Amino acid sequence: MEGKIALEEHFAISDTISATHDAKYTGWFPAWPDIKRRLLDLKELRLPEMDRHGIERVILGLHNPAVQGIADARQAAEVARKANDTVAEFVATHPHRFSGFAALPMQDPDMAIAELTRCIKDLGFKGTMVNGFSQVGTPENVVYLDDPRYEAFWGVLEQFDYPLYLHPRDPLLSREPVYEGHPWFMGSAWAFGVETAIHALRLMASGLFDRHPKLNVVLGHLGEGLPFMIWRIDHRISQTPRNIPAKRKMADYLGDNFYLTVSGNFRTPSLIDAMMEVGSDRIMFSVDYPFEKTAEAATWFDELHISERDRRKMGRTNALSLFKLEGSPTASR
């Protein structure tokens, strides 16, 4: 399929890739040198790869944890602004092929609102990608997005009518010792999905979407396991409600306030399950570049045994609508 739109596609700047990353990944992650090269690249590698695999447009988001891992709020704001300016400058050279997600210093909600407003009004960004919880003040102090301090932020985002892409990050080992001695389950193999799923459930349970019913949150990897588990979650909550703030079932919020992407989860039975839970109107194509291979994602998606109507929706038109994008009228042929 030509004209696909991908929206979990990462980049980095020198301020967010450090010797810590090299120390963490070198030795057990052989692909890291190439991934690092591709994260730092905007101008040479991305567009040719998009052209080879029928991707018309990419929405760029800062890799994890980046800004969310900077405990000092002012430093986080400075790095976020630098990353956003870098993307905006690049997007201006290819406005019909690239867009941007705002990186935000969620350590300070007022600064986050100011940067979100600048990015959308002045830079033309299409929402924000937040890498899970933020470390605030000290590295061990973590704050999730259901915290009451973010109420005004969510109100502003709802008014802008753009989504928040809730992207994974690893939990802190000091809070999740179950991973000690089992590094193979950290990151995208398992910990990413579990961490992001509970974060999304916290948003649902908090009543956020009752207060802001027009909000949309995007989850990658076909919903971080939630489509498969959502019935049981609601079933067990109904047996022991414990004064949950939410007014509706978790499945209602998943279907009404969340979009899913196929990023990094190129398995047809999993896609069918997600389609059964939320419908093809709320699923979108993505790669998870450069952590996943564009060729694998595009080939799988293009050869799926689904209706061409669903393929066009998930590959293109859902994203055009959600992100208010202009696209070539013939690209989906």
Residue, then its C-alpha position, 0 to 999 in steps of 0.5 A: m500500500e502506498g501512502k502509509i502514515a507512520l507515527e511512532e518513529h523516533f529521533a534523538i539529539s546529542d543532549t538525549i544520547s549519552a555515554t549512559h546509553d552506550a554503557k547500557y546497550t553495548g555488549w548485549f544489544p548488537a544493533w545499538p550502534d546502527i540504531k544510535r546512528r539512525l536516531l541521530d540522523l534526520k536528513e540522510l536515511r529516513l526519506p529514502e527508507m520511507d520511499r522504498h516502503g510506501i510511507e508518505r509521512v512520518i510523525l517524529g517523536l523523541h526517543n525514551p526516556a529523554v526529557q522524562g528522565i531529566a529530574d531538573a525541571r528547567q534542564a528538562a525544559e531546555v532539552a525539550r525546547k532544543a529537540n522541538d526546534t531541531v524537529a521543526e527546522f527539519v520538518a520545514t524542509h519536507p513539510h509534506r513528508f514529516s510532522g512533529f510530536a512535542a517533547l514536553p517537560m512534564q516535571d513542571p506542568d506550567m512549562a509543559i503547557a507553555e511548550l505544548t502551546r508553542c509547538i502547536k501554535d507556532l511550530g505546527f506540531k500534531g500533539t505530543m509524545v510523552n515517554g511514560f512517567s517523569q522523574v521530578g526533582t530527584p531521580e527516584n521521585v516518579v510522577y504519572l500522568d494521572d497526578p492531579r497536578y496535570e489537570a490543567f495540562w489535560g484541559v489545554l490538550e483537549q482544547f487543542d484537539y490533538p492526542l498524546y502518544l503515551h510511549p513506553r519507558d523502563p520502570l526504575l529497578s528500585r521500584e520494580p525489583v522483580y526484574e533484578g537478574h533478568p535484563w532480557f525482560m526489561g525494555s521492549a521485550w516485556a517491561f515497556g508494555v507492562e509499564t505503559a499498560i498500567h499507566a494507561l489504566r491509571l488514566m482510565a481509572s482516575g476519571l480523566f476521560d469523564r472530565h475530558p471526554k474528547l481527549n485521545v491517547v495513542l498506545g503503540h504495540l497494539g495497545e500494550g496487551l490491553p485489548f487481550m486483557i481488558w474484559r478480565i480487568d473490568h470483570r474483576i473490578s466489578q467484583t471489588p469496585r473499591n470506590i474507583p473514580a471512573k464512571r465507566k468500564m475500562a473497555d469503554y475508555l479503551g474504545d472511545n479515548f484511545y487509538l492503537t498503533v501496530s508499531g513493533n507488533f507485526r502479528t496478525p492474530s494480535l491485530i485481529d484481537a485489537m480490531m475486535e476490541v476497538g475497531s479498525d477506526r482506532i488502529m493505525f500503522s507505525v514502524d517504531y523506527p529505528f528499533e524495528k525494521t521498516a521493511e518488516a513492518a511494511t511488508w507484513f501490513d501490505e500483505l495482511h488478509i484484511s479488507e482494502r477498506d480496513r487497510r486504507k483506514m489503518g494505514r492512512t485515513n485514520a491518521l489523516s483525520l486524527f492529526k488533521l494532516e493533508g495528504s495526496p488524494t491518490a497516495s492510497r491506491 
